[in-house]
Amino acid sequence: MQLISDRPAGAIRDIFGRGKVLIGMIHCPPFPGAPRYRGETLDAIYDACLRDAERLVEGGLHGLIVENHGDIPFSKPADIGPETPAFLSVVTDRIKRAFGVPMGVNVLANAPLPALATAVAGGAEFIRVNQWANAYVANEGFMEGRAAEALRYRSLLRAERVKIFTDAHVKHGSHAIVADRSIPELARDLAFFDSDGIIATGQRTGNSATIGEIEEIGGATHLPLLVGSGVTEGNIAEILKRTNGVIVASSLKEGGVWWNPVDPARVTSFVAAAQEGLDG
């Protein structure tokens, strides 16, 4: 088992000023143009994101990541319109100005170029990319790694300050295309293609990677390691022993359901459960 003391914090420390972090997820409601959008005003959408952000930050989380999770079903990268990063940029900017915490951006599905544009426009410090190297079959269809074009686009924007965290063995998909390669090999591919940090996930939103998977991925490289799905009050202590932190969402929502508002009581209880691991 590779404990946190063995793992450099790298980009995590650069962004957050600490070696272990709790990052809260802002699941944005459907934006105009998405199938589930029902005519809400933009101010109502932005205010909902700000309320969740306030509850997460006041509850003790160290940073936030915004995501267009309400835009189900997600488009493939080439089909994402300019409206998506435009709306996300406003959300990111408003939260950043209100709370001043480190911010990340994830544009679904697997769209690092819009995410980078959003990060630069909104003042975010990092993006999340679900498929960075290799390829897999997702709910949206065939998905290729986007590292080459994304790194060139980051250079074009002169945005090297924006770090890129990438999923290993990404959720919501089949990995049959690379089934002849081990999880550690796939994690090393992320490092080879200049990822700044690796994220371990479960099979779908709300499902956790197993401790065995976390240790496999963490042992493959010395990049900072986060767990990005299925983190709860019950497993946070064990996860923090092996990682640099977590991205947490569903377990902090009312009823533990991702589309509900953040529940302040759940945030308080979660941060209390995480404290020993953060201080250790």
C-alpha atoms as one frame of an Amber mdcrd trajectory, in Angstrom:
protein
   0.000   0.000   0.000   1.387   3.411  -0.991   0.531   5.864   1.751   0.313
   9.610   1.339   3.716  10.088   2.968   5.245   8.286  -0.026   3.444  10.389
  -2.647   4.496  13.885  -3.782   1.613  16.349  -3.698   2.828  18.138  -6.837
   0.031  20.064  -8.536  -2.264  19.578  -5.533   0.078  21.549  -3.296   0.705
  24.111  -6.040  -3.030  24.816  -6.301  -4.282  24.340  -2.750  -1.199  24.987
  -0.625  -1.622  21.653   1.152  -0.989  17.964   0.464  -4.489  16.558   0.991
  -7.699  18.173  -0.163 -11.466  17.866  -0.194 -12.934  19.158  -3.464 -16.686
  19.635  -3.769 -18.579  19.162  -7.023 -20.999  21.747  -8.385 -23.430  19.796
 -10.598 -24.835  22.638 -12.693 -28.547  22.435 -13.601 -29.407  22.011 -17.297
 -28.285  24.966 -19.367 -30.270  26.447 -22.262 -29.883  24.153 -25.248 -29.775
  20.966 -23.146 -32.698  18.489 -23.430 -33.716  18.850 -19.765 -33.720  22.646
 -19.763 -37.234  23.924 -18.993 -36.932  27.683 -19.363 -35.417  28.677 -16.019
 -33.737  32.082 -16.013 -29.963  32.148 -16.119 -29.891  33.968 -12.784 -31.880
  31.097 -11.227 -29.359  28.597 -12.594 -26.368  30.631 -11.429 -27.920  31.204
  -8.000 -28.453  27.453  -7.515 -24.765  26.876  -8.234 -23.764  29.652  -5.840
 -25.928  28.210  -3.046 -24.274  24.816  -3.406 -20.855  26.457  -3.492 -21.583
  28.445  -0.330 -22.673  25.343   1.569 -19.597  23.392   0.487 -17.100  26.151
   1.266 -18.693  27.111   4.590 -18.718  23.417   5.511 -14.944  23.209   5.168
 -14.124  21.965   1.663 -10.899  23.304   0.177 -11.972  23.800  -3.430 -14.709
  23.246  -5.992 -15.159  21.888  -9.491 -18.009  22.936 -11.794 -19.520  20.479
 -14.252 -22.379  20.587 -16.780 -23.898  17.419 -15.314 -27.425  18.657 -15.947
 -26.868  18.540 -19.712 -27.792  14.846 -19.960 -27.541  13.142 -22.418 -24.039
  14.448 -22.980 -22.724  15.346 -26.405 -19.455  14.115 -27.848 -16.749  16.803
 -27.864 -17.207  17.836 -31.505 -20.940  18.386 -30.922 -20.687  20.645 -27.867
 -21.856  24.140 -28.755 -20.196  27.415 -27.693 -23.077  28.066 -25.284 -21.837
  25.386 -22.845 -18.424  26.909 -22.017 -20.058  30.355 -22.081 -22.516  29.432
 -19.309 -19.874  27.504 -17.364 -17.496  30.465 -17.535 -20.076  32.689 -15.848
 -20.697  30.075 -13.135 -16.964  29.676 -12.530 -16.314  33.408 -12.414 -19.208
  34.120 -10.027 -18.187  31.377  -7.612 -14.526  32.379  -7.770 -15.351  36.020
  -7.024 -17.731  35.096  -4.204 -15.577  32.563  -2.345 -12.002  32.788  -3.663
 -11.315  29.058  -3.391  -9.376  27.042  -5.994 -11.645  26.043  -8.864 -11.762
  23.290 -11.460 -13.855  22.665 -14.580 -15.127  19.474 -16.205 -17.026  19.715
 -19.502 -18.982  16.575 -20.354 -18.424  14.550 -22.239 -14.641  14.445 -22.412
 -14.174  17.991 -23.712 -10.855  19.452 -22.513 -10.740  22.310 -25.039 -14.011
  23.903 -23.836 -12.881  23.160 -20.273  -9.590  24.984 -20.800 -11.384  27.949
 -22.367 -13.775  28.018 -19.400 -10.916  27.795 -16.903  -9.087  30.713 -18.492
 -12.233  32.853 -18.781 -13.510  32.022 -15.291 -10.230  32.012 -13.374 -10.095
  28.283 -12.567  -6.840  26.572 -11.640  -7.449  23.105 -13.094  -9.620  20.999
 -15.363 -10.732  17.384 -15.212 -10.587  15.193 -18.303 -12.264  11.800 -18.241
 -10.405  10.172 -21.155  -6.918  11.611 -21.630  -5.017   8.736 -23.261  -6.097
   5.614 -25.164  -9.768   5.055 -26.055 -12.918   3.459 -24.706 -16.613   3.036
 -25.471 -18.728   5.405 -23.387 -22.448   6.097 -23.114 -21.893   8.722 -25.811
 -20.105   6.290 -28.144 -16.454   5.846 -29.076 -14.196   8.197 -27.111 -10.557
   8.861 -27.912  -7.887  10.333 -25.660  -7.601  14.108 -26.097  -4.119  14.791
 -24.697  -2.360  15.922 -27.870  -4.891  18.517 -28.968  -5.603  19.700 -25.424
  -1.965  20.352 -24.548  -1.466  22.241 -27.793  -4.582  24.297 -27.087  -3.355
  25.061 -23.573  -0.109  26.324 -25.088  -2.042  28.410 -27.601  -3.925  30.068
 -24.734  -0.676  30.502 -22.773  -2.502  28.763 -19.955   0.163  26.405 -18.619
  -0.867  27.524 -15.123  -4.099  25.522 -15.596  -3.366  21.995 -14.383  -4.966
  18.909 -15.915  -6.280  16.058 -13.746  -7.239  12.916 -15.632  -9.337   9.845
 -14.874  -7.842   6.373 -14.876 -10.153   3.550 -15.998 -12.911   6.106 -16.424
 -16.482   5.398 -15.288 -19.584   5.123 -17.495 -17.944   3.046 -20.185 -16.418
  -0.196 -21.454 -12.678  -0.669 -21.650 -12.736  -3.672 -23.971 -10.543  -1.817
 -26.472  -7.662  -1.763 -23.976  -8.596  -4.902 -22.057  -5.220  -6.488 -22.853
  -3.498  -3.774 -20.813  -3.438  -3.546 -17.031  -4.811  -0.688 -14.951  -1.265
   0.317 -13.870  -0.215   0.481 -17.530  -3.171   2.723 -18.340  -2.303   4.965
 -15.389   1.288   5.243 -16.582  -0.006   6.332 -20.001  -1.640   9.342 -18.312
   1.698  10.341 -16.789   3.485   9.775 -20.110   1.037  12.187 -21.756   1.776
  14.919 -19.180  -1.202  14.641 -16.856  -0.716  16.691 -13.694  -2.715  14.317
 -11.486  -4.721  11.089 -11.661  -8.303  10.448 -10.559  -9.588   6.981  -9.614
 -13.322   6.394 -10.080 -15.954   3.684  -9.769 -18.161   2.338 -12.539 -20.672
   5.191 -12.515 -21.640   8.391 -10.675 -21.848   7.668  -6.950 -19.881   4.387
  -7.122 -16.461   4.247  -5.498 -13.285   2.713  -6.801 -12.269  -0.195  -4.590
  -9.320   0.130  -2.255  -7.540  -2.396  -4.463  -8.067  -0.242  -7.568  -6.949
   2.877  -5.718  -3.746   1.145  -4.642  -3.153  -0.220  -8.160  -3.527   3.193
  -9.762  -1.605   4.961  -7.018   1.271   2.535  -7.233   1.708   3.026 -10.973
   3.021   6.617 -10.899   4.137   9.309  -8.489   1.563  11.794  -9.750  -0.883
  13.154  -7.171  -3.866  10.830  -6.773  -7.498  11.757  -6.106 -10.617   9.621
  -5.834 -13.404  11.166  -7.891 -16.505   9.080  -7.266 -18.339   7.296  -4.488
 -16.599   9.039  -1.580 -18.629   8.965   1.642 -18.347   9.672   5.328 -17.839
   5.931   5.782 -14.861   5.476   3.459 -13.118   8.868   3.502 -10.641   7.950
   6.242  -9.334   4.891   4.387  -9.205   6.763   1.085  -7.187   9.647   2.535
  -4.562   7.176   3.793  -3.805   6.306   0.164  -4.413   9.509  -1.773  -3.958
  13.253  -1.954  -7.673  13.829  -1.613 -11.118  13.429  -3.125 -13.709  14.985
  -5.381 -17.018  14.477  -3.588 -20.552  15.105  -4.789 -23.518  12.750  -4.338
 -22.943  11.889  -0.678 -23.155  15.599   0.246 -26.504  16.137  -1.488 -29.940
  15.893   0.109 -30.819  12.202   0.265 -27.436  11.328  -1.253 -28.834  11.985
  -4.763 -26.606  13.900  -7.174 -29.271  16.182  -8.662 -30.467  17.460  -5.261
 -29.079  20.568  -3.516 -26.120  20.272  -1.157 -27.117  19.361   2.410 -25.118
  21.454   4.942 -25.493  18.821   7.663 -24.002  16.159   5.397 -21.084  18.448
   4.568 -20.362  19.112   8.244 -20.477  15.413   9.094 -18.296  14.478   6.115
 -15.598  17.037   6.905 -15.529  15.873  10.524 -15.023  12.278   9.368 -12.206
  13.396   7.064 -10.351  15.475   9.649  -8.067  12.764  11.005  -6.986  11.835
   7.482  -6.384  15.461   6.574  -4.280  16.067   9.677  -2.357  12.799   9.468
